[in-house]
Amino acid sequence: MKSIAGFFIFVALVVGFLLLFPGKKYPPIPADRLHTPGQDVAACMECHGTGKKYAMKKTHPPKFECFKCHEWPRKG
């Protein structure tokens, strides 16, 4: 009986942890005139590509699929 109670406590702790710490948060895409919904990755790289004024940091993962992590601001 103790092992069943311990199991349920363990499951509750794991579920609680996952709900409280959902994962990494990525910065949203700014809601300004330069960033308009519907842009493609090529438009992002015009400013954020290597050697550009607003280039990605060297610690940024080498993925050029911006919209997998970064989201457009929600309206409302």
C-alpha positions in Angstrom: 0.0 0.0 0.0 2.9 2.4 0.8 4.4 1.8 -2.7 1.1 2.7 -4.4 0.8 5.9 -2.4 4.4 6.8 -3.1 3.9 6.2 -6.8 0.9 8.6 -6.9 2.9 11.2 -5.0 5.7 10.9 -7.4 3.4 11.2 -10.4 1.7 14.3 -8.9 5.2 15.9 -8.3 6.3 15.2 -11.9 3.0 16.6 -13.4 3.2 19.6 -11.1 6.8 20.3 -12.1 5.9 20.1 -15.8 3.0 22.5 -15.4 5.1 25.0 -13.4 8.1 24.9 -15.7 6.8 24.5 -19.2 10.1 25.1 -21.0 12.1 27.7 -22.7 10.5 31.0 -23.6 11.6 32.7 -26.8 11.3 36.4 -27.6 8.3 37.2 -29.7 8.6 38.9 -33.0 8.1 42.7 -32.5 4.8 44.3 -33.5 6.2 47.1 -35.5 6.2 48.3 -39.1 9.4 46.3 -40.0 8.0 43.0 -38.8 4.7 42.2 -40.6 2.9 38.8 -40.3 3.4 36.7 -43.4 7.1 37.5 -43.9 9.3 34.7 -44.8 12.7 33.7 -43.3 14.5 35.5 -46.1 13.0 38.8 -44.9 14.3 38.0 -41.4 17.8 37.4 -42.7 17.9 40.8 -44.4 18.5 42.3 -40.9 19.4 39.3 -38.7 21.7 37.4 -41.0 25.5 37.1 -40.5 27.3 40.4 -40.7 24.1 42.5 -40.7 23.3 45.3 -38.3 21.0 43.2 -36.1 22.7 39.9 -36.6 21.8 36.9 -34.4 24.0 36.3 -31.5 26.8 33.8 -31.8 24.9 31.7 -29.2 21.8 31.4 -31.4 21.3 27.9 -32.6 22.1 27.5 -36.3 18.5 27.1 -37.3 17.1 29.4 -39.9 13.5 28.5 -39.3 12.5 31.6 -37.3 8.9 30.7 -36.9 9.5 27.4 -35.1 10.5 29.2 -32.0 9.5 32.9 -32.4 5.8 33.8 -32.6 3.9 36.8 -33.9 2.3 38.9 -31.1 -1.2 37.8 -30.2 -3.9 40.3 -31.1 -6.4 41.2 -28.4 
